[in-house]
Amino acid sequence: MGALATVVEWDALLKTVWASVAAGVGVTFAFSIAIYGAARTAEFRRDERWLGAGLTFALMLAGLAGCVAAIAYGVVIMTQKS
């Protein structure tokens, strides 16, 4: 087991796994918020409920902004020298 411990850097591996799980769940949640906001906005506009439409549109924009921010952060992290 000593040889395996020197080959695998367990701390780095666990950090990578944790970051990928957090990013996957976070981006999925943000995009689901954007989809929910878009669907509800369409319903509210159809029913001429303008305040609800505006609020859910803002929710949709927040979800999309979260997705774009996560993508930009990922690109920045990948392009930095270690």
C-alpha positions in Angstrom: 0.0 0.0 0.0 3.0 2.3 0.4 3.7 2.4 -3.3 0.1 3.3 -4.1 0.2 6.1 -1.6 3.1 7.7 -3.3 1.6 7.4 -6.8 -1.8 8.9 -5.9 -2.1 12.3 -4.3 -5.2 11.8 -2.3 -5.7 15.4 -1.2 -5.6 16.7 -4.8 -7.9 13.9 -5.9 -10.4 14.6 -3.2 -10.3 18.3 -4.0 -10.9 17.6 -7.7 -13.9 15.3 -6.9 -15.4 17.8 -4.5 -15.0 20.7 -6.9 -16.5 18.7 -9.8 -19.5 17.6 -7.7 -20.1 21.1 -6.5 -19.8 22.6 -9.9 -22.1 20.0 -11.5 -24.8 20.5 -8.9 -24.5 24.3 -8.8 -24.6 24.8 -12.6 -27.5 22.3 -12.9 -29.4 24.1 -10.2 -28.8 27.5 -11.8 -29.9 26.3 -15.2 -33.0 24.7 -13.7 -33.9 28.1 -12.1 -33.5 29.7 -15.5 -35.8 27.2 -17.1 -38.4 27.6 -14.3 -38.3 31.4 -14.7 -38.7 31.2 -18.4 -41.7 28.8 -18.2 -43.4 30.8 -15.5 -42.8 34.1 -17.3 -44.6 32.7 -20.4 -47.5 31.6 -18.2 -47.8 35.0 -16.4 -47.6 36.9 -19.7 -50.3 34.8 -21.2 -52.5 35.5 -18.1 -51.5 39.2 -18.2 -50.0 39.1 -14.7 -47.3 41.6 -15.4 -45.7 41.8 -11.9 -45.3 38.0 -11.8 -44.0 38.0 -15.3 -41.4 40.6 -14.4 -40.3 38.8 -11.3 -39.9 35.5 -12.9 -38.1 37.1 -15.8 -35.6 38.5 -13.3 -35.3 35.0 -11.8 -34.6 33.6 -15.3 -31.9 36.2 -15.8 -30.3 35.4 -12.5 -30.2 31.7 -13.3 -28.6 32.4 -16.7 -26.1 34.9 -15.1 -25.1 32.1 -12.6 -24.5 29.7 -15.5 -22.4 32.3 -17.5 -20.4 33.1 -14.3 -19.6 29.5 -13.7 -18.5 29.0 -17.3 -16.3 32.1 -17.2 -14.8 31.0 -13.8 -14.1 27.6 -15.2 -12.3 29.0 -18.3 -10.2 31.3 -16.1 -9.2 28.4 -13.8 -8.3 26.2 -16.7 -6.2 28.9 -18.4 -4.2 29.9 -15.3 -0.7 28.5 -15.0 -0.2 26.3 -11.9 
